[in-house]
Amino acid sequence: MKRFIVLLIIFSMVLALTSVAYAASSRRGKKVFAKVCETCHIKGSDAGKLKPSKKTMSQWKRFVEKNKHDADPNVLKNLSSKDRKNLLKFLQEYALDADTIETCG
């Protein structure tokens, strides 16, 4: 019985040390937005200027998760899972119905 408990404790410690949960980052999402979205969505372009405050949080979630990009569906499809999560975090943090207002920094 002692051996089982010791093995269980060791297993729990190894699991705790190796499994780091990934939390999406709004800062990294802003970089993804600048690199991926703003290449087309700039002021005066055919695509038009795009800002997170153009949609609500639920609209952004649906847009990213269901890949609703009409002009080029591969834009979101080609992003890694982490980049999509970071992008969504950024878009939702500054969405139309969010408490945060995007600033210049």
N, CA, C and O of each residue as an XYZ file, in Angstrom:
420
protein
N       0.820     -1.199      0.000
C       0.000      0.000      0.000
C       0.862      1.261      0.000
O       0.567      2.229     -0.701
N       1.946      1.235      0.806
C       2.833      2.393      0.844
C       3.453      2.639     -0.525
O       3.593      3.779     -0.969
N       3.817      1.556     -1.173
C       4.440      1.672     -2.500
C       3.475      2.342     -3.484
O       3.881      3.194     -4.275
N       2.214      1.959     -3.431
C       1.198      2.553     -4.305
C       1.055      4.052     -4.043
O       0.973      4.841     -4.984
N       1.026      4.438     -2.792
C       0.885      5.850     -2.425
C       2.109      6.642     -2.883
O       1.974      7.753     -3.396
N       3.293      6.077     -2.701
C       4.522      6.753     -3.138
C       4.508      6.927     -4.653
O       4.840      8.000     -5.157
N       4.131      5.894     -5.373
C       4.061      5.987     -6.833
C       3.013      7.006     -7.277
O       3.226      7.748     -8.237
N       1.903      7.037     -6.586
C       0.853      8.005     -6.901
C       1.332      9.439     -6.671
O       1.044     10.328     -7.472
N       2.051      9.657     -5.593
C       2.590     10.991     -5.298
C       3.621     11.387     -6.347
O       3.604     12.517     -6.835
N       4.505     10.480     -6.695
C       5.518     10.770     -7.721
C       4.847     11.069     -9.053
O       5.217     12.024     -9.735
N       3.872     10.268     -9.421
C       3.156     10.492    -10.678
C       2.466     11.852    -10.678
O       2.494     12.569    -11.678
N       1.852     12.201     -9.560
C       1.169     13.498     -9.453
C       2.150     14.655     -9.583
O       1.848     15.657    -10.230
N       3.312     14.523     -8.977
C       4.321     15.580     -9.061
C       4.836     15.737    -10.484
O       4.986     16.857    -10.973
N       5.104     14.633    -11.142
C       5.574     14.688    -12.530
C       4.512     15.309    -13.417
O       4.818     16.149    -14.264
N       3.289     14.910    -13.232
C       2.189     15.462    -14.019
C       2.032     16.959    -13.775
O       1.812     17.723    -14.715
N       2.141     17.373    -12.538
C       2.002     18.795    -12.203
C       3.128     19.620    -12.808
O       2.904     20.756    -13.227
N       4.317     19.073    -12.858
C       5.461     19.814    -13.392
C       5.493     19.852    -14.914
O       6.030     20.793    -15.499
N       4.931     18.854    -15.551
C       5.018     18.796    -17.013
C       3.805     19.361    -17.727
O       3.908     19.743    -18.893
N       2.680     19.423    -17.077
C       1.481     19.909    -17.763
C       1.244     21.377    -17.437
O       0.677     21.721    -16.400
N       1.681     22.207    -18.325
C       1.476     23.640    -18.166
C       0.300     24.029    -19.041
O       0.319     23.813    -20.253
N      -0.708     24.595    -18.435
C      -1.900     25.000    -19.187
C      -1.568     26.224    -20.031
O      -0.871     27.134    -19.582
N      -2.074     26.232    -21.254
C      -1.829     27.358    -22.142
C      -2.938     28.385    -21.968
O      -4.118     28.080    -22.144
N      -2.553     29.581    -21.627
C      -3.510     30.682    -21.512
C      -3.283     31.629    -22.680
O      -2.154     32.041    -22.947
N      -4.341     31.963    -23.360
C      -4.234     32.869    -24.500
C      -3.761     34.243    -24.032
O      -4.054     34.671    -22.915
N      -3.029     34.919    -24.906
C      -2.465     36.224    -24.576
C      -2.984     37.285    -25.534
O      -2.852     37.159    -26.751
N      -3.567     38.316    -24.977
C      -4.061     39.423    -25.788
C      -2.907     40.143    -26.489
O      -3.050     40.600    -27.623
N      -1.766     40.238    -25.805
C      -0.605     40.909    -26.398
C      -0.104     40.145    -27.631
O       0.207     40.743    -28.661
N      -0.034     38.817    -27.507
C       0.368     38.013    -28.667
C      -0.701     38.077    -29.747
O      -0.391     38.058    -30.939
N      -1.958     38.154    -29.329
C      -3.057     38.271    -30.284
C      -2.994     39.553    -31.084
O      -3.341     39.577    -32.264
N      -2.551     40.617    -30.441
C      -2.399     41.899    -31.141
C      -1.323     41.789    -32.215
O      -1.447     42.377    -33.290
N      -0.266     41.033    -31.922
C       0.801     40.819    -32.912
C       0.285     39.997    -34.088
O       0.618     40.277    -35.240
N      -0.527     38.984    -33.797
C      -1.126     38.175    -34.868
C      -2.039     39.053    -35.714
O      -2.019     38.969    -36.942
N      -2.834     39.890    -35.067
C      -3.738     40.807    -35.764
C      -2.948     41.719    -36.702
O      -3.327     41.908    -37.858
N      -1.849     42.282    -36.198
C      -1.031     43.186    -37.012
C      -0.386     42.446    -38.179
O      -0.323     42.970    -39.291
N       0.088     41.243    -37.929
C       0.794     40.474    -38.957
C      -0.151     39.884    -39.999
O       0.156     39.881    -41.191
N      -1.280     39.393    -39.554
C      -2.180     38.662    -40.447
C      -3.327     39.531    -40.969
O      -3.567     39.582    -42.176
N      -4.018     40.198    -40.088
C      -5.234     40.929    -40.477
C      -4.935     42.281    -41.123
O      -5.530     42.646    -42.137
N      -4.003     43.013    -40.514
C      -3.750     44.366    -41.005
C      -2.940     44.414    -42.295
O      -2.705     45.500    -42.824
N      -2.514     43.283    -42.809
C      -1.848     43.301    -44.111
C      -2.842     43.677    -45.200
O      -2.457     44.280    -46.202
N      -4.094     43.337    -45.023
C      -5.144     43.703    -45.987
C      -6.063     44.800    -45.443
O      -6.489     45.688    -46.182
N      -6.360     44.727    -44.157
C      -7.340     45.639    -43.553
C      -6.681     46.920    -43.040
O      -6.523     47.120    -41.836
N      -6.305     47.773    -43.979
C      -5.738     49.070    -43.622
C      -6.628     50.173    -44.180
O      -7.419     49.942    -45.094
N      -6.494     51.346    -43.634
C      -7.317     52.474    -44.065
C      -7.102     52.735    -45.556
O      -5.968     52.825    -46.025
N      -8.201     52.854    -46.286
C      -8.148     53.135    -47.712
C      -8.054     51.906    -48.602
O      -8.095     52.036    -49.825
N      -7.931     50.722    -48.024
C      -7.851     49.508    -48.837
C      -9.249     49.036    -49.220
O     -10.245     49.487    -48.655
N      -9.308     48.122    -50.190
C     -10.596     47.549    -50.593
C     -11.256     46.803    -49.431
O     -12.478     46.820    -49.284
N     -10.439     46.153    -48.615
C     -10.962     45.393    -47.476
C     -11.452     46.316    -46.367
O     -12.301     45.927    -45.565
N     -10.931     47.511    -46.319
C     -11.341     48.470    -45.293
C     -10.611     48.264    -43.984
O     -10.105     47.177    -43.707
N     -10.560     49.295    -43.196
C      -9.896     49.253    -41.886
C     -10.692     48.344    -40.952
O     -11.918     48.432    -40.877
N      -9.990     47.489    -40.259
C     -10.631     46.557    -39.330
C     -10.140     46.839    -37.919
O      -8.939     46.953    -37.675
N     -11.082     46.949    -36.996
C     -10.764     47.154    -35.582
C     -11.559     46.143    -34.770
O     -12.658     45.757    -35.167
N     -11.018     45.712    -33.640
C     -11.758     44.781    -32.784
C     -13.126     45.312    -32.365
O     -14.048     44.532    -32.127
N     -13.263     46.625    -32.272
C     -14.529     47.214    -31.818
C     -15.617     47.203    -32.892
O     -16.694     47.761    -32.680
N     -15.354     46.584    -34.027
C     -16.365     46.485    -35.089
C     -17.394     45.389    -34.818
O     -18.480     45.403    -35.396
N     -17.055     44.433    -33.934
C     -17.955     43.314    -33.638
C     -18.023     43.089    -32.126
O     -17.166     43.551    -31.373
N     -19.060     42.373    -31.708
C     -19.180     42.002    -30.297
C     -18.309     40.780    -30.014
O     -17.789     40.149    -30.934
N     -18.157     40.457    -28.741
C     -17.347     39.295    -28.360
C     -17.878     38.007    -28.987
O     -17.102     37.198    -29.494
N     -19.188     37.818    -28.954
C     -19.761     36.586    -29.515
C     -19.615     36.551    -31.035
O     -19.427     35.483    -31.617
N     -19.700     37.712    -31.674
C     -19.503     37.754    -33.127
C     -18.065     37.391    -33.483
O     -17.841     36.664    -34.451
N     -17.083     37.882    -32.719
C     -15.688     37.533    -32.982
C     -15.451     36.047    -32.742
O     -14.732     35.396    -33.501
N     -16.057     35.514    -31.689
C     -15.882     34.085    -31.396
C     -16.400     33.241    -32.557
O     -15.730     32.313    -33.009
N     -17.589     33.570    -33.028
C     -18.175     32.850    -34.157
C     -17.310     33.020    -35.406
O     -17.084     32.058    -36.140
N     -16.828     34.232    -35.646
C     -16.007     34.537    -36.822
C     -14.738     33.681    -36.841
O     -14.398     33.089    -37.865
N     -14.044     33.619    -35.709
C     -12.781     32.880    -35.649
C     -13.022     31.375    -35.623
O     -12.388     30.637    -36.376
N     -13.925     30.914    -34.771
C     -14.138     29.473    -34.618
C     -14.774     28.828    -35.840
O     -14.477     27.677    -36.157
N     -15.639     29.552    -36.524
C     -16.306     28.984    -37.701
C     -15.665     29.446    -39.007
O     -16.180     29.162    -40.089
N     -14.536     30.164    -38.906
C     -13.777     30.622    -40.068
C     -14.669     31.361    -41.065
O     -14.841     30.928    -42.205
N     -15.226     32.472    -40.617
C     -16.176     33.239    -41.427
C     -15.519     34.291    -42.324
O     -16.198     35.207    -42.788
N     -14.214     34.178    -42.578
C     -13.532     35.145    -43.437
C     -13.959     34.882    -44.878
O     -13.570     33.875    -45.470
N     -14.750     35.779    -45.435
C     -15.318     35.569    -46.771
C     -14.287     35.667    -47.888
O     -14.301     34.851    -48.809
N     -13.401     36.643    -47.825
C     -12.468     36.883    -48.927
C     -11.434     35.770    -49.059
O     -11.116     35.355    -50.173
N     -10.905     35.281    -47.939
C      -9.877     34.244    -47.979
C      -9.970     33.362    -46.736
O      -9.357     33.669    -45.713
N     -10.730     32.271    -46.814
C     -10.886     31.385    -45.656
C      -9.568     30.795    -45.150
O      -9.476     30.381    -43.994
N      -8.548     30.757    -46.013
C      -7.263     30.195    -45.598
C      -6.528     31.075    -44.594
O      -5.625     30.604    -43.903
N      -6.904     32.342    -44.508
C      -6.235     33.249    -43.567
C      -6.313     32.690    -42.153
O      -5.293     32.578    -41.474
N      -7.493     32.344    -41.713
C      -7.654     31.805    -40.362
C      -7.300     30.323    -40.301
O      -6.805     29.840    -39.283
N      -7.551     29.620    -41.370
C      -7.285     28.181    -41.414
C      -5.790     27.892    -41.259
O      -5.408     26.893    -40.650
N      -4.949     28.769    -41.810
C      -3.504     28.557    -41.772
C      -2.862     28.960    -40.448
O      -1.677     28.703    -40.237
N      -3.619     29.583    -39.560
C      -3.074     29.958    -38.255
C      -2.974     28.734    -37.349
O      -3.797     27.822    -37.422
N      -1.967     28.730    -36.508
C      -1.861     27.657    -35.518
C      -2.985     27.820    -34.493
O      -3.606     28.878    -34.397
N      -3.224     26.787    -33.756
C      -4.258     26.832    -32.721
C      -3.947     27.927    -31.696
O      -4.848     28.644    -31.262
N      -2.685     28.054    -31.315
C      -2.282     29.087    -30.354
C      -2.528     30.480    -30.920
O      -3.037     31.358    -30.223
N      -2.165     30.681    -32.188
C      -2.373     31.996    -32.804
C      -3.853     32.350    -32.880
O      -4.231     33.499    -32.653
N      -4.696     31.363    -33.200
C      -6.142     31.614    -33.243
C      -6.670     31.997    -31.857
O      -7.473     32.921    -31.726
N      -6.214     31.285    -30.834
C      -6.652     31.591    -29.465
C      -6.184     32.981    -29.046
O      -6.939     33.742    -28.441
N      -4.944     33.304    -29.370
C      -4.417     34.630    -29.030
C      -5.164     35.724    -29.778
O      -5.504     36.756    -29.199
N      -5.419     35.501    -31.060
C      -6.154     36.477    -31.865
C      -7.551     36.691    -31.287
O      -7.996     37.829    -31.138
N      -8.233     35.613    -30.967
C      -9.577     35.720    -30.403
C      -9.548     36.455    -29.064
O     -10.426     37.270    -28.784
N      -8.556     36.172    -28.250
C      -8.424     36.861    -26.957
C      -8.299     38.371    -27.180
O      -8.959     39.154    -26.496
N      -7.460     38.779    -28.129
C      -7.281     40.202    -28.437
C      -8.573     40.816    -28.963
O      -8.992     41.878    -28.505
N      -9.204     40.146    -29.925
C     -10.429     40.681    -30.524
C     -11.538     40.831    -29.488
O     -12.259     41.828    -29.488
N     -11.675     39.846    -28.608
C     -12.725     39.905    -27.593
C     -12.413     40.918    -26.495
O     -13.321     41.530    -25.933
N     -11.143     41.091    -26.195
C     -10.781     42.041    -25.140
C     -11.142     43.475    -25.523
O     -11.455     44.296    -24.661
N     -11.095     43.768    -26.823
C     -11.396     45.126    -27.293
C     -12.643     45.169    -28.178
O     -12.807     46.084    -28.984
N     -13.512     44.181    -28.023
C     -14.737     44.105    -28.823
C     -15.697     45.234    -28.459
O     -15.509     45.946    -27.472
N     -16.715     45.371    -29.274
C     -17.714     46.424    -29.109
C     -18.357     46.406    -27.720
O     -18.607     47.460    -27.137
N     -18.621     45.218    -27.197
C     -19.287     45.098    -25.898
C     -18.321     44.807    -24.744
O     -18.752     44.426    -23.656
N     -17.029     44.985    -24.979
C     -16.028     44.741    -23.934
C     -15.890     45.956    -23.023
O     -16.275     47.069    -23.382
N     -15.342     45.722    -21.857
C     -15.121     46.811    -20.909
C     -13.857     47.609    -21.226
O     -13.696     48.741    -20.770
N     -12.965     47.009    -22.012
C     -11.678     47.627    -22.313
C     -11.740     48.408    -23.613
O     -12.357     47.972    -24.585
N     -11.101     49.555    -23.622
C     -11.010     50.363    -24.837
C      -9.577     50.280    -25.333
O      -8.636     50.491    -24.568
N      -9.411     49.974    -26.607
C      -8.064     49.873    -27.164
C      -7.423     51.253    -27.222
O      -8.045     52.237    -27.624
N      -6.162     51.294    -26.808
C      -5.410     52.547    -26.846
C      -4.317     52.451    -27.894
O      -4.179     51.418    -28.549
N      -3.563     53.477    -28.059
C      -2.517     53.523    -29.083
C      -1.335     52.618    -28.768
O      -0.593     52.266    -29.686
N      -1.126     52.231    -27.535
C       0.054     51.458    -27.138
C      -0.148     50.049    -27.286
O       0.752     49.262    -26.993
